[in-house]
Amino acid sequence: MFEHMRPGQKVSIMYYVLYSIRRLVFCWLAFYCSELSFFQIMALMYINLGILMFDGYFKPYHSRFKNRLELLNECGVCIVTIQMCLFTDWVPSKDTQADYGWSMILVITLNTMINMGLVLSVGFKGVFYVTARYILLTVFWIKKFCKGPLRAWVDRVFVKPYQKLKAWINV
């Protein structure tokens, strides 16, 4: 659970505790403060800004990439929380609220596309490495046990195109 967190920082251990408290407060606001929409939104803004400051100051992850991705996600959450103010009684026109809703949809879609792009790139990279490794293992075993024209065909079709992969993957 803590393998991707910074070792030696006691604050990194509090990372999951803070997120659990954040979720509990969110549920409490949703169920017990339903008549106080202004209070709900303001409390969410303060909680989200606090988490954003925590992530920005302590940088709980090992890698710079993970810390920046977490900050990007938290910024998206903060922007959407601020946009929630536009769906209260402050904006009386339903048409105006619908127009502002499109900006919220845009922010959520952009954040989702960035995260999905990263997930897909990591997944494709893993599939590529596994496929290349098994192709090279198959070629190795074919070359070990085959002789004559079959071995020459394997050299011509498989070995030459995948010579670059041998540098990347240890067989």
PEFEN-V905535 format. One record per pair of residues at least 12 apart in sequence whose C-alpha atoms are under 6 Angstrom apart, sorted by the first residue. I is the first residue (numbers start at 0). J is the second residue. If there is no record, write none. Layout:
i->[I | I]
j->[J | J]
This chain:
i->[3 | 3 | 4 | 4 | 4 | 5 | 5 | 5 | 11 | 47 | 51]
j->[60 | 61 | 59 | 60 | 61 | 59 | 60 | 61 | 59 | 77 | 73]
